[in-house]
Amino acid sequence: MARNYLHTIFTDAARAMQERQGSRAAYARMELGADGTPDPIGPREADFIAARDSFYMASVTADGWPYMQHRGGPAGFLRHIEGNRIGFADYRGNRQYISAANLAGDDRVSLFLMDYPSRERLKLLGHARTVELADDPALVTSLMPAGYQATPERAFLIEVIGWEWNCSQHITPRFTEDQISAAVRPMAAELNQLRAEVTALRAQLSGE
């Protein structure tokens, strides 16, 4: 249950607005018993994390601006390592280093994970740190997806303190090229079979 997530993310102003809008009683029950203990990552959360091929991560600049960055790779590039720790390899890219720099001043991050076909989304809060390739090459390379053509520079390790599943309302289903190909493959095979049968029948009729 997302007890610690809600307790962490709800401010007094948010609770007051919930009270005015009539939703506070329900959320108060969901927060009940929160004592700062992290919401444990269970099998459902771990499986969902392992299946993702992208996510969004927000950090905060030294001036207090929220910064959102997309991260992508083969499914499973975001790893559940152990307990409430997750991590991923940071590939060489545009060399802006905004997220890595932000963590030097404020280690808090928020992750947004989407499954568009199933219309599911998972939000995570945590404390993140970076580990440079030169400092721990074994760790960084262990987080690299096998055979993936990218150059790792560091690893991001995140201690998750809370998570929350969102409802499916307003999520438009979207599908990857691989998912569409898998869906149409049986129809394509049947179409090819029908074409072969038509060709055979035409040959048979032309020979009469």
Legacy VTK file of the C-alpha trace (Angstrom):
# vtk DataFile Version 3.0
C-alpha trace
ASCII
DATASET POLYDATA
POINTS 208 float
0.000 0.000 0.000
1.238 3.504 -0.847
1.075 4.704 2.767
4.508 6.318 2.950
4.256 7.698 -0.599
1.101 9.626 0.265
2.377 10.723 3.675
5.544 12.052 2.032
3.969 13.785 -0.936
0.935 15.324 0.801
1.667 18.788 2.171
-0.517 20.580 4.697
-1.827 22.703 1.811
-2.768 19.575 -0.158
-4.522 18.075 2.876
-6.439 21.315 3.400
-7.565 21.329 -0.219
-8.626 17.681 0.074
-10.686 18.656 3.114
-12.418 21.424 1.178
-13.077 19.133 -1.786
-14.393 16.226 0.304
-11.634 13.676 -0.372
-9.622 14.048 2.837
-11.349 11.279 4.824
-10.479 8.629 2.229
-6.862 9.764 1.942
-6.516 10.019 5.726
-7.387 6.320 5.965
-4.769 5.525 3.314
-2.143 7.500 5.254
-3.085 5.912 8.582
-0.114 4.276 10.282
2.550 5.984 8.167
5.695 6.329 10.261
8.352 6.998 7.636
8.912 3.328 6.875
9.336 2.901 3.088
6.585 1.227 1.111
8.189 -2.153 0.324
8.621 -3.082 -3.329
6.646 -6.288 -3.794
6.442 -8.806 -6.641
3.886 -6.761 -8.572
6.012 -3.610 -8.450
9.231 -5.518 -9.231
7.656 -7.225 -12.248
6.270 -3.939 -13.532
9.651 -2.230 -13.180
11.420 -5.100 -14.982
9.048 -4.912 -17.952
9.559 -1.228 -18.702
11.575 0.021 -21.673
11.307 3.680 -20.638
10.405 5.938 -17.753
10.547 9.583 -16.709
12.635 10.851 -13.805
12.259 14.221 -12.096
14.921 15.929 -10.022
15.287 19.478 -8.699
17.854 22.112 -9.683
19.759 24.169 -7.131
17.357 27.031 -7.928
14.331 24.881 -7.129
13.180 24.186 -10.693
11.774 20.697 -11.364
13.576 18.907 -14.191
12.051 15.936 -16.005
14.116 13.579 -18.127
13.171 10.573 -20.257
15.208 7.400 -19.857
14.968 4.480 -22.250
16.528 1.174 -23.226
15.650 -2.482 -23.691
12.932 -3.829 -21.406
14.518 -4.508 -18.040
17.204 -1.816 -18.213
15.705 -0.385 -15.019
16.609 -3.045 -12.450
15.160 -4.011 -9.099
18.439 -4.796 -7.368
17.433 -5.790 -3.852
15.058 -4.683 -1.124
13.861 -1.215 -2.096
16.858 -0.398 -4.284
16.541 0.027 -8.030
19.112 1.213 -10.530
20.080 1.740 -14.128
23.148 2.478 -16.207
23.502 6.041 -17.465
24.603 6.068 -21.109
26.678 8.713 -22.835
24.297 11.194 -24.448
24.100 14.939 -24.941
26.488 15.557 -22.008
24.301 18.110 -20.263
24.521 16.170 -16.953
21.553 18.014 -15.469
20.106 15.106 -13.481
23.511 14.008 -12.193
24.329 17.574 -11.145
20.966 18.027 -9.448
21.578 15.009 -7.246
24.737 16.591 -5.878
22.561 19.212 -4.178
19.303 17.336 -3.604
19.105 13.559 -3.865
15.300 13.369 -4.068
13.812 12.008 -7.290
10.418 11.025 -8.590
9.941 8.333 -11.265
6.923 7.870 -13.503
6.543 4.464 -15.166
3.892 3.836 -17.830
2.390 0.718 -19.390
0.262 2.160 -22.171
-1.223 -1.076 -23.558
-2.413 -2.165 -20.103
-3.221 1.414 -19.056
-1.218 1.143 -15.840
1.173 3.597 -14.249
3.430 3.446 -11.214
4.912 6.440 -9.410
8.037 6.136 -7.247
9.735 8.466 -4.768
13.295 7.917 -3.647
16.777 9.111 -2.794
19.247 8.718 -5.647
23.003 8.741 -6.019
25.375 8.274 -8.916
28.338 5.920 -9.140
30.921 6.788 -11.779
32.262 4.094 -14.096
35.831 4.758 -12.955
34.873 4.280 -9.296
33.022 0.969 -9.675
33.213 -0.459 -13.205
31.789 -3.824 -12.103
28.633 -2.234 -10.725
28.060 0.042 -13.711
28.628 -2.660 -16.301
26.391 -5.088 -14.371
23.505 -2.703 -14.990
24.113 -2.516 -18.733
21.575 -4.444 -20.853
23.247 -7.363 -22.605
24.287 -6.497 -26.150
22.911 -2.960 -26.005
24.828 -0.518 -28.200
25.469 2.291 -25.728
28.444 3.555 -23.754
27.930 3.595 -19.972
29.295 6.520 -17.960
27.804 5.921 -14.517
25.035 4.213 -12.622
22.047 5.723 -10.876
21.064 3.927 -7.665
17.743 4.811 -6.076
16.482 3.884 -2.623
12.706 3.893 -3.043
10.808 5.315 -0.071
7.327 5.146 -1.535
5.274 4.099 -4.529
1.714 4.508 -5.766
-0.335 2.897 -8.502
-2.572 5.291 -10.428
-5.955 4.579 -11.941
-6.269 3.974 -15.674
-8.553 6.925 -16.318
-7.441 9.132 -19.213
-4.582 6.831 -20.303
-4.748 6.326 -24.070
-3.490 2.841 -25.042
-0.370 2.926 -27.213
1.614 0.029 -28.606
5.227 -0.472 -29.639
6.285 -1.717 -33.054
7.135 -5.124 -31.558
3.752 -5.392 -29.857
1.908 -4.524 -33.070
4.025 -6.992 -35.059
3.248 -9.762 -32.572
-0.477 -8.984 -32.764
-0.672 -9.032 -36.564
1.681 -11.982 -37.076
-1.113 -14.628 -36.967
-3.205 -12.603 -39.425
-0.216 -12.170 -41.736
0.427 -15.924 -41.652
-3.213 -16.650 -42.447
-3.164 -14.103 -45.273
-0.074 -15.722 -46.780
-1.730 -19.129 -46.552
-4.872 -17.834 -48.270
-2.791 -16.223 -51.010
-1.008 -19.533 -51.603
-4.337 -21.346 -51.800
-5.702 -18.775 -54.274
-2.581 -19.135 -56.411
-2.949 -22.933 -56.374
-6.635 -22.737 -57.309
-5.925 -20.345 -60.171
-3.222 -22.668 -61.466
-5.639 -25.584 -61.236
-8.383 -23.707 -63.084
-6.054 -22.480 -65.806
-4.934 -26.059 -66.460
-8.443 -27.344 -67.106
LINES 1 209
208 0 1 2 3 4 5 6 7 8 9 10 11 12 13 14 15 16 17 18 19 20 21 22 23 24 25 26 27 28 29 30 31 32 33 34 35 36 37 38 39 40 41 42 43 44 45 46 47 48 49 50 51 52 53 54 55 56 57 58 59 60 61 62 63 64 65 66 67 68 69 70 71 72 73 74 75 76 77 78 79 80 81 82 83 84 85 86 87 88 89 90 91 92 93 94 95 96 97 98 99 100 101 102 103 104 105 106 107 108 109 110 111 112 113 114 115 116 117 118 119 120 121 122 123 124 125 126 127 128 129 130 131 132 133 134 135 136 137 138 139 140 141 142 143 144 145 146 147 148 149 150 151 152 153 154 155 156 157 158 159 160 161 162 163 164 165 166 167 168 169 170 171 172 173 174 175 176 177 178 179 180 181 182 183 184 185 186 187 188 189 190 191 192 193 194 195 196 197 198 199 200 201 202 203 204 205 206 207
